[in-house]
Each structure stands twice: as C-alpha cells, then as structure tokens.
Amino acid sequence: MSQSSLNRRLIQIFGILLGISVAVWVLRGFGILTFIPGGIIWLLLLGAIAVAIISYAQRTWWRF
C-alpha cells in the first residue's frame, strides 16, 4: 500500500468515526439513543483524534 493511499484511508476512517460520534451524540441528546453510555461517545471521539494524529504523523514524519 502506497503512502498516499494509506493516508487517504486514514482520513476516511477519521471522517467515519467523527461522523458516527457526532450522529450518536445528537441522537442521544434528542433522547432517541438513550441506552448508549457516554463512554462510548468518548471512545469514538478519542479514536477519531488518534486516527487523525496517526494520519498527520504518517504524512509528515514517516518517510519510508
């Protein structure tokens, strides 16, 4: 897998995780998904942040 396709895949994963976490947060706020604990939302957000950091590091620092 080349470096640009890996970075593209990481950015897609970041967008998916961020979108799911925002959707779950909004639906939980409306009272539709009340059974989902707040820790799950935090895990989704932290996962999105971790993928974004890995994508940035892969693009700028890993040159092999």
Backbone as CSV, one residue per row, in Angstrom:
resi,resn,N_x,N_y,N_z,CA_x,CA_y,CA_z,C_x,C_y,C_z
1,MET,0.856,-1.168,0.000,0.000,0.000,0.000,0.900,1.230,0.000
2,SER,0.657,2.122,-0.939,1.494,3.307,-1.027,1.126,4.304,0.073
3,GLN,2.002,5.291,0.217,1.837,6.250,1.306,0.591,7.111,1.111
4,SER,0.304,7.513,-0.129,-0.861,8.373,-0.351,-2.172,7.612,-0.166
5,SER,-2.209,6.339,-0.572,-3.449,5.586,-0.383,-3.671,5.258,1.095
6,LEU,-2.588,5.049,1.841,-2.726,4.818,3.278,-3.247,6.069,3.967
7,ASN,-2.721,7.230,3.570,-3.182,8.480,4.173,-4.640,8.752,3.810
8,ARG,-5.018,8.444,2.588,-6.404,8.624,2.174,-7.330,7.718,2.987
9,ARG,-6.897,6.490,3.218,-7.701,5.547,4.010,-7.828,6.029,5.454
10,LEU,-6.735,6.551,6.020,-6.786,7.054,7.395,-7.719,8.255,7.518
11,ILE,-7.716,9.128,6.526,-8.606,10.283,6.550,-10.058,9.840,6.416
12,GLN,-10.318,8.802,5.612,-11.674,8.274,5.505,-12.133,7.686,6.830
13,ILE,-11.257,6.935,7.500,-11.597,6.361,8.797,-11.861,7.463,9.809
14,PHE,-11.048,8.533,9.773,-11.262,9.670,10.663,-12.641,10.284,10.439
15,GLY,-12.998,10.498,9.190,-14.299,11.087,8.885,-15.460,10.210,9.315
16,ILE,-15.312,8.911,9.112,-16.375,7.988,9.509,-16.540,7.988,11.023
17,LEU,-15.433,7.883,11.758,-15.514,7.874,13.216,-16.088,9.180,13.754
18,LEU,-15.636,10.294,13.193,-16.145,11.586,13.643,-17.630,11.733,13.322
19,GLY,-18.033,11.305,12.133,-19.443,11.388,11.765,-20.335,10.526,12.637
20,ILE,-19.884,9.308,12.920,-20.668,8.418,13.779,-20.776,8.992,15.182
21,SER,-19.669,9.521,15.701,-19.712,10.045,17.064,-20.616,11.268,17.165
22,VAL,-20.594,12.148,16.179,-21.480,13.320,16.204,-22.940,12.884,16.053
23,ALA,-23.200,11.920,15.173,-24.572,11.444,14.984,-25.107,10.794,16.264
24,VAL,-24.297,9.970,16.908,-24.717,9.320,18.146,-24.940,10.366,19.238
25,TRP,-24.057,11.366,19.308,-24.191,12.423,20.318,-25.484,13.210,20.127
26,VAL,-25.796,13.567,18.882,-27.016,14.328,18.597,-28.253,13.473,18.873
27,LEU,-28.245,12.219,18.415,-29.401,11.358,18.641,-29.590,11.050,20.124
28,ARG,-28.495,10.953,20.861,-28.611,10.746,22.304,-29.164,12.008,22.977
29,GLY,-28.783,13.162,22.472,-29.323,14.413,23.008,-30.809,14.566,22.764
30,PHE,-31.298,14.063,21.623,-32.728,14.105,21.332,-33.506,13.042,22.090
31,GLY,-32.808,12.117,22.736,-33.475,11.087,23.509,-33.789,9.835,22.733
32,ILE,-33.253,9.703,21.529,-33.528,8.526,20.702,-32.609,7.367,21.087
33,LEU,-31.344,7.650,21.290,-30.367,6.617,21.649,-29.937,6.784,23.108
34,THR,-30.875,6.713,24.006,-30.560,6.940,25.422,-29.841,5.762,26.059
35,PHE,-29.892,4.595,25.439,-29.269,3.415,26.029,-27.762,3.365,25.808
36,ILE,-27.220,4.236,24.961,-25.777,4.260,24.702,-25.102,5.110,25.769
37,PRO,-24.131,4.531,26.489,-23.462,5.308,27.541,-22.545,6.394,26.956
38,GLY,-22.283,7.393,27.767,-21.429,8.491,27.329,-20.004,8.065,27.046
39,GLY,-19.562,6.983,27.686,-18.208,6.487,27.449,-17.996,6.019,26.023
40,ILE,-19.025,5.502,25.398,-18.926,5.059,24.008,-18.689,6.261,23.093
41,ILE,-19.371,7.350,23.368,-19.184,8.562,22.566,-17.764,9.081,22.737
42,TRP,-17.257,9.054,23.964,-15.886,9.491,24.208,-14.881,8.593,23.495
43,LEU,-15.126,7.289,23.492,-14.228,6.370,22.786,-14.221,6.634,21.279
44,LEU,-15.384,6.921,20.719,-15.443,7.243,19.294,-14.685,8.531,18.984
45,LEU,-14.870,9.547,19.823,-14.158,10.814,19.607,-12.647,10.657,19.778
46,LEU,-12.235,9.935,20.814,-10.803,9.721,21.027,-10.195,8.864,19.916
47,GLY,-10.960,7.909,19.408,-10.490,7.115,18.272,-10.302,7.969,17.033
48,ALA,-11.228,8.896,16.793,-11.105,9.796,15.647,-9.882,10.695,15.798
49,ILE,-9.640,11.186,16.997,-8.467,12.033,17.230,-7.186,11.231,17.044
50,ALA,-7.164,9.990,17.524,-5.975,9.144,17.371,-5.688,8.860,15.904
51,VAL,-6.718,8.576,15.124,-6.526,8.317,13.693,-6.032,9.572,12.991
52,ALA,-6.529,10.745,13.384,-6.072,11.993,12.784,-4.602,12.245,13.102
53,ILE,-4.179,11.955,14.316,-2.773,12.138,14.686,-1.881,11.163,13.918
54,ILE,-2.334,9.920,13.787,-1.556,8.933,13.025,-1.474,9.336,11.561
55,SER,-2.563,9.860,11.007,-2.560,10.315,9.615,-1.588,11.475,9.424
56,TYR,-1.585,12.403,10.355,-0.658,13.536,10.274,0.788,13.063,10.389
57,ALA,1.057,12.165,11.327,2.415,11.665,11.512,2.865,10.869,10.294
58,GLN,1.979,10.094,9.724,2.325,9.302,8.553,2.645,10.203,7.367
59,ARG,1.943,11.309,7.254,2.153,12.209,6.121,3.421,13.037,6.277
60,THR,3.776,13.416,7.493,4.880,14.358,7.660,6.181,13.717,8.145
61,TRP,6.111,12.714,9.015,7.326,12.222,9.632,7.819,10.904,9.077
62,TRP,6.938,10.013,8.692,7.364,8.686,8.237,7.688,8.738,6.761
63,ARG,8.949,8.766,6.438,9.389,8.918,5.050,10.024,7.658,4.490
64,PHE,9.449,6.519,4.762,9.997,5.290,4.192,8.939,4.515,3.461
